[in-house]
Amino acid sequence: MRRAPVGCAPFRQPVQASRIVPILSHRFHDFTRLSLVVIALLGLAAGSGAHWLGRPDVAAPVWAVATLPALIALAVEIVTDLRRGQVGLDIIAALSMATGLAFDEPLAANVVALMYSGGQLLEIYAQGRARREMTALLGRVARTAQRRDAGGLTEVPIAELRPGETVLIRQGEVLPVDGRIASAVAVLDESALTGEPLPVRRTRGEEAMSGTSCAAEAFDLIVLRPASESTYAGIVRLVEAARDSRAPMMRLADRYAMAFLGVTVALAGLAWGLSGDRLRALAVLMVATPCPLILAVPVAIISGMSRTAAAGVMVKNGGALEALALVRTAVLDKTGTLTAGRAEVTRIVPCAGFTEDEVLGAAAALDQASNHVMAEALVSAARARGLALPAPEAVTEAAGSGIRGRVAGRDVVAGGEGHLRALGHDLPERELAPGTATVVVAIDGRLAGLIALADPPRAEALAVLAALRRAGVGRIVMASGDRPEVARAVGEALGLDAVAGGLAPGDKVALVSREGAAAPVMMVGDGVNDAPALAAADVGIAMGARGAAASSEAADAVLLVDDLGRLAQAVAIARRTRKIAFESVALGMGLSALAMLFAAGRVLPPVQGALLQEVIDVAAIVNALRALRPGAGENMNAA
């Protein structure tokens, strides 16, 4: 149902900003709505002036003439809808105005015309407020880029950019594609995607997301993926799907709105029939307003989706937001979700005669010549400690087992326990945590120490899980393809309700199905192997929007930034949004029903009824817009 009576206008989806004809059409409709308001307002003022001057014979025709443009426009919309097979609730508004003119109550009809056309402007404002975060994202789409060629800079459409090419990003420009920083430093404004207001410094080699903007000096960016597969392209697709969506609650509101139409007409006829007073029927029509059903609910849902977008979580549709509000069980992937998905140095055990910095520094300096994932972790840990890393010499590497060479004149060997034993080193027994990988380091033929690496839980994981429980998620389960003992160690550290390790993609689907049979369930994951489970859950949430990645495509919502804390915020926002939507319906429809009864008893005359109807509409919509504001419990750290 998309039509609304009296002061409540149809809930229309905004047009795409990139299309000229829809823009002109949208502006024309906005101008028409404004014109109807001006005509009705001027007519009401002129007629009232004539009435106060003792010329009711002039006032009545003025009010009637000022009503006709709104009535004619409304009639055209109703006929258009009927031709499309749609029955709209604007029929009540048309009946109110037509009946007012027929019953010689032009003032009441003029007030309805003003309330109706004013309600359409109120709708434009409410939709604009509700969608502000999502439409802001769409407005940042880059069209062209400055590509570095042999002859210099060439401006090209972003669709022509290919991985490996270099583009210049000037101050204030939006990054058109995902890329890697090629300059020494880049200062980026990531607020449009993450909500963080402060600029972020990125150094050479770090990845930068499309949709962010250059906040300082120009820099070079190496293209990582085509524009169609970039982070921002994926987000734009999510936004376009979200703005065209309808939640189950919104469809249910449509059905109730049709019932409301029948009740309104029946009550108006009954009041007239029992009393013989036709003005009672007119008063019922004047005060009838299903606005809380057909407009307040969508405004609340879209407001909630806009809030989650501002929090860094793009929900694809209103149904997903409503489902997220009902979730009672969470199934979380381990690697890349509860953990960072990369190895980190967790412990250094030096042997006698060596220090932690000596062991780590030697291994990291040597591993600068390796592209192994553990080598990257060692180098990062050493740099974090501020250790000097001289260039290694005479390096030889046994793929997957170890590496040796000279660092600052010393012979250094680093690798797994088997590699060091093969070289004749006796290794001491050490108790390390389950799931820990070990790098053994020898310097000048002597065993120097052990370095333990692991993929530990995220620093914020415990706080996020606590926030999820406060938001009403009573059961939290971890699903992992990693070894069962590794998964159990992480699960015990986080205090989870259940842990399942060694799972194939099909096993994760089965786990989600079992949990979903007991309570509404959401699945959170980040990899391609998580896509089937994300699709099987009531709500699938992907960690990080990376263009056409299978996990993002299969998910109902996407965390736009690598921050698990946004998940708890999204759940809290969804719950509050659903509560506000129901409150808006209860408030608005309760007041409407009460007003209709008073009108049927002629306690409420037609003109006052029309004015009260608009007050009820405004109250319901303003209450629905509360979903745009932060509420209690949305802060992840809230007690």
N, C-alpha and C positions, 0 to 999 in steps of 0.2 A: 504494500500500500504506500503510495507516495504523495497522495493529496491530503490536505488538512483543512479543517473548517475555520472560519472566522479569523482569529488572530494567529493561527498556527499554519505556517506555510509548508509546502512540500520539502522533504529532505533530499536535496539533489546533491550529486557528487560533483566536485569541482572539475573543470576541464583541464586538459593537459596544456601546460604553459607553452609548449613548443609548437602548437598548432594555431595558425593565425585565424582561420575561420571560426573555430570554437571560441577564441578569445573575443572576437568582435560580437559573436552571438551572445556570449555571456555578458558582455558590457551593455549590449542593447537591452537584455532582460533586466539588468540592474537599473538601467535608466528608466525603463518602463515601470518598475516597482516604485522607484522614487517619485515618478510623475503621478502615479496613482495616490501616493501618500499626500503629495502637495495639493492635488485637486480636492481630495476628501477633506483635508485640513482647512483649505481656504473656503470651501463650501460650508463647512461646519461653522467657521468663524463668521462668514458673511450672513448666513442664515440666523445665527444666534444674535448678531447685531441687529438685524431687521426685527427679530422677535422682541428684543428688549426695547426697541424704539416704537413698539406698538403696531408693527406691520406683519402679523402672522400670515397674511395672504401672500406676502413676498417671501417670507422665511421658508414656508413649506416647499414651494417650487425650487428654491435654491438648494435645499437639502436633497431633494429628489434628483436634481440634475447632477449634483456632486457625487451621488451614489452610483449613477449609471455607468461611468467608465470602469469602476471596479467590478460591477456586476457583469458587464459585457466581457471584460477580460477573463473573468472567472468562468463564464459560460463557454467561451471559446476553449479554455483549458479542459473543461469537463467533456465537451464534445470530442476533442482530440483524444482524451483518455478512453472514452467509450469506443471510438473507432479502433483503438489498439487492444480492446478487450479488457480494459482496466476500469474498475469502479472506484472513484476517489471520494474521500470524505469532504472534499470541497463542496459537495452537494449540500451539506448543512449550512455552509456560509451562503451559498446561492439562495437556498430556501429562506434564510433569515432576511437577506436584503430584499428579495422579491416579495416575501410575505409582509415585510414592513411597509413597502410601497403600496401593496394591494390593500392593506388594512388602514391606510391613511396614517401611518406612523413614520413619516420620512426622516424625522430626527433619529429615531432608533436605527433605521436603515443606514443613514449617513455615518452614525457611530460605528456600526458593524463594518462598513466599507473602510473607515479609517483604521479600525482595529485589525482588519484582515490585511490590508496593504502594509500597515506598520509591522504586523507579525512577520511578513515576508522579509522586511529589512532586518528584523530581529533574528530571523533564521540565518541570513547572510553573516551577521556578526557572530552568532553562536558557532556556525560551522567554521568560520575563519579562525576563531579562538581555539576551537577544539582540534583543528588540523594544523596548527601553526608549526609544530616541530617537523611534521612530515612534509608539508609543502615547502618549508625552508630547505629541506634536503633536496627536493626536486629542483629548486631554483639555483643549485650550485653545479649543475652539469656543465662541464667544459666542452667546447665544440671543436677547437683547434689547438695545436701545440707547435712550439718552435723546435723543430728537429735540427740537430747538428749534422750537416752533410759535409762533403769534401769542399764545397764552395762556400761554406758558412752556415748561416741559419736559414731555414725554409719553413714557412708556416704551412702546415698540412692538417687535414681533418684527422681527428684522433683515431678514426677507423683505420687509417693507413699505417699507424704505428705498429712496429713489430718488436718482439723480444730481442734484446741486445742493442737496440738503437738508443741514442742519447738525446734527451730533450732538455732545453733550458727552461727552468721555472723562475719567472721573475717575481719580484715582491708584489704580494697581493693576489697572485694568480692561484687558481685551484689546480691541484695535481690531476691531470686527465686520466692517468693510468697508475696501476701499482708499479713501484720501481724501487731501485736500490740507490742510495745516495752516492754520487760519484765525486762530489766536492768534499772538502775537509769537514765542513759542518753545514747543517741546514736547520733553520728555526721554523717550526711548523705550528700552525694553529689547527688543532685537532678537535676543537669544540663542537663542530657540526656533527661529528661522529661519536665522540666520547662524552660530551657534556663538560669536559674539563676546561675551565676558562683560561688557564695560563698556557703560554706557548711552550713547546717541547723542543729540546735540542736533540738533533739526530746527527751522528757522525758518519764518516765514510764507511760504506759497507752495510749500514743499517737499512732495513726496509721501511718504506713510507707508503701509506695507503692513499689511493685516489679518493678525492673528496675533501682532503685536508688542503690547507692553503699555506703559501709561503709568507711568513710573518716578518722576515728580515731581508738580508741580501739575497740576490739571485743565486741559484745553484744548479748543478747538472744532475739529472736523474736518468739512470739506466732502466729502460723498460723491461719489466719482468714478465708481463703477460698482456695479451691484446686488450683493447678497451672493453670489448664485449664480455671479457672474462674477469674484469677487474673487480676489486672490492666494491667500488661505488656503483658500477653497473648492476651488480647483484643487489645492492641496497635500493637502487631506483626501481628494480623489478619488484622488490618487496613492498615498497611504498605504493606503487601503482596497484598491486594486488590488494593491499590493505585498504586503500581509500575507496575501492569498489566493492568491499566486502559487506556482508550483512550477518550479524550474529544470530544464533537461534532465538535469543531473547527478542531481537528486533522483528523477526518473522512472526513470533508468537504475538507480539504487540500488534502487528498488522491484523491478525485474525480477531483479536479482542476489539480492535478499532471498528471492524465491520459490525460486530455485535453491538457496539456502542451506537452505531448509526441506527440500527433497528430499534434499540431501546429508546433513543431520543425521539424518533418519529412516533413511536407508540405512546410514549408519555405525553408528548405534545397533543396528539389526537385525543387521548384519554382526558387530559385536563380540559380541553375544549368541549368534548362531548358531555362530561359530567356537569360542568358549570355553565355551559352555553356562552362562555366568555372567550372569544377568539384571541384576545390579548394574552391570555394565559399560555396558549399554544405558542404565540410569538415570543413570549418571555422565555419559555423553555428552549426554543431554537436559538435565541440570542445568547443564552448562558452555556449552551452545550459546547464542550471543548475536550476532544480526545487528544489534545496536544501532548499531554504527559506520556501517552502511549506511543504516538507515531513520530514525535520529535525529541522529547526529553530522553527516551531510551537510547536512540542513536547518538545524540549529543554526548551522553555519558560514556557510551562505548568508545566513540571516536576520541573523546577526551582522554580516556584511559590509554588508548593506543598511542596517542601523542605523548603522554607522560612516559610510557615505557620507551618510546623512541628517544626522548630527552635523556632517559637514564641509560641509554646505550643498548637497548634491546628492541629490535624491530619485530613486532608481532605481525604475521602476514594477513590475518583477517580477524574480524570481530568474534567469530566462533572460537578461534584459538584463544583469544583473551578470556572469553567466558569459560572455556574449558580449563584454562590455567587457574581461574579462581576456584574451581572445584577440586583441584588436585589434592590427594591425600597421601600419595606415595611417590617418591622420587627414586628413579634408577639412574645412577651416575656412572659413566665410564671412568676408568682410572687414568690412563695415560693421556695427558693433554687436557684433562678436565679437573679431576681432583689433584693431579700432579701437573707439573709444568711441561712434561713431555720431553725433557732433555736432562742429560746427566749433569750432576753437580758434585763437587768435592765435598764430602761430608766429614771426613776425618783423615788426618795425617799422622802416621805412627813412625817417628824416626828411630833408627838404630843408634847404638852408642857411638858418640863422636860426631853425630850429625844433628842439625836442627830442622824444624819443619820447613822453614823458608829455603834451606839448602836443598832438601829433597824435592819440594814442589818446584823451585826455580830451575833446577837441573832438568827435571822431567818436562816442564813446560817449554823451556828453551829448545830442547831437542825436538819436541812435538810440534814446533812451528813448521817443521818440514813435512808433517803428516796431515792428511785430510780426514783422519778417523774421528768419529763423533766424540770419543773420549779425549782425543788430543785437543779438540776445541774447548772442552770443559776445563782441562788443565791450564791451557793458556789464559782463559777467562779468569780463572781463580787466581793465577799468579798476577795478572794485571790488576785485579781488584785489591791485591795486597801491596801493590806498588813495586813489585819486584822487577829488576832489570833483566831483560831477556836477550842476551847476545845471540847473534846468528849462529846456528850449528854448522859444523863442517863434517865432511866425509860421512854423510848419513847413508845408512842402509836400512831398509825396512822389510820385515817379513810380514806380508799382508795378513792382518787380522790377529797377529800374535805378539809382535814387539818391534822395537826400533832401537838402533844404536848409532852413535856418532861422537864427535868431540864438541864440547861446549866450554869455551874459555880455557882451552888447553887441557881439559880433563876428559877422560873416557867415560861416557854415560850410556847406560842401557836401561830401557824402560819397556815393560810389557806385562803380559799375564804370568801367572805363577808357573805354568808349564814351560814358557819360553825361558824364564830365568833358571829353572831347574835344568833345562837342557844345556844351559851354558855353565852348569856346575855349581850353582849357588844353592846353599842349604837355607830353606825358608823356615822361619819360626812359626809355630802354631799361633794363630790370632783369632779371637772371637769377634766376628763382625756381624752386623745386623742382617737378617734375611733379605735377599734381593740386592745385596751390595756387591758391586764389581770391584775388583782389586787391581791396581797397577803397582807392580814391584819395581823399585828403582835401585840400580847399582852404580856406584861412582868409583872409578879407578880400581875396578875389580873387587870392591867391597860392597856388601849389601848395605844400602843407605837407609831404606825404609819402605813403608807401604803407604799407598794413597787409596782411600776408599771413596768410591763414587756411587751415587744412587740417584734415582728420580724421586725425590721426597715429596710429600704432600705440599701443596701450595701454602704459602704463609698465611693466607686468609681463609684456608679451608675450614678450620674449626669454627671461626666466627660466622662463616657463611652457613654452615650446617646448623648452628644454633639459631641463626636468623630464620632459616627455613622452618625449623620446628616451631618457632614463635609465630610464624605466619600460618601454621595449621598443617604443615606436612608432617604427619605422625610417624611415617616409616621411611627410612633412607637405606637404599641397597646399592652396593657397588658391583658393577659388572666389568670384568677385565679379561682380555685375551692373554695377559701375562701369566707366569707360573703361579699356581695356587698359593704357594708359600709367600711369594712376593705380595700378592693381592691381600692375603690375610694380615701381613705385617702392616700394610697401609690402613686396612680396615680397623685393626685394633688401635692404631695410633689415633684414628679419627672417631672412634666410638660408634661405628655404624651398626645398624640393626642386623644386616646380613651381608655376606661377601661371597661372590662367585668368581673363581678364577679359571683360566684355561679355556675360555669360551670362544667358539667360532661365531661368525655373524649369525648363523641360524640359532645357536644356543642363546644368544642375546635376545632374539625375537621371542623364543619360547619363554625366557625369564620375564620379559615385559608382559607377555600374554598371561602368565600365571599371576603376576602381581596385579594386572589390570582386572582380573576376575574378582578380586577382593575389594578394590577401591580404585577410583580414577587415578591414573598414573602418568607421570611425565618422564621422558627419557632425555638425558643430556649427554651428548657426545661430540667428538670433533673430527673423526676420521671417516673415510669412505666405508670402512667396515661397520660403522655405526648406522649407516643410512637405513638398512632394513628395520632395525629396532626403533629408530626415530619415527619411521612411517607407521609402525605398529602401535605406538603409544597413543594415549588420548591427546597428549601434547608432546611433540618432539622439539627439542631445543638444541641448536648447533652452536658450538663454541667458535665464534669468529666467522665473519662473512668473507668468503674468498671466491667471489665470482660464481662459477657454475659448479663448484665442488658438490659432490653427491650428497654430503651430509647437509649442506645448506639448502639444497633443492628439496630434500625429503623432509626437512624440518618445518614445523609450524611457526617457529620463531628463531631468530638468530641473534646471538650476542655479538654486537658490532665490534667489541674490544675484548681483549684477552683478560677479562676480569670476572671471576666467578661471583663476586659480590653483587654484580648487576642482576644475577638470577634471583636472589632473595628479594631484591627491590621489585622486580617484575611481578613476582608472586603476590607481594603485599599490595602493589598497585592494582593488580587484577581483582583481588578480593574486595578492595575498597571501592573500585569502580562498579562492580556488580551490586554491592550494597547500596551505593548512591543511586544507581538506576532503579532499583526496586523502591527506594525511598521516594524518588521523584514521581513514580507511578502512583504510589500510595497517597502521597500528598496531593498531587494534582487531581486524580480521579476521585478521591474522597471529597475534596472541596467542590468539584464539578457536580457530583451526585447530590451533595447537600444543596448547592445552589439551584439545581434543577427542581428539587422538591419544593424549595421556597418559591421558585418561579411558578410552578404548577399551582401553588396555593395563592398566587398573586401577592405574596409578601414582597416579591422582587419584581418591579416593573421592567418593561423591555429595555429602556435606555440604561438604567442602572445595571441590568443583567449583562448587557454588552460590555460595559466598562469593567464589571467584575470578572467577566470571562477573560479579558486581557490580563487582568491582575493575576489570575490563576495561571495563565500561560507563562507569564514572566516568572512567577515564583517557581514553577516546575523546571523551566529551562535554566534559571540561575542556579537552582539546586543541582541540576545535572552538571553544570560547568564547574562545580566544586571538585569534580574528578581531575581537573587540570592542576589543582593545588596539591602540594605535598601533604600527606596525612600521617597520623600517628602509626608507627610500625613500619613505615617505608624506609627508614634509615636502618641500614644493616646492623649498626651498632646499638640500636635502641634496645633498652632493657625490656 
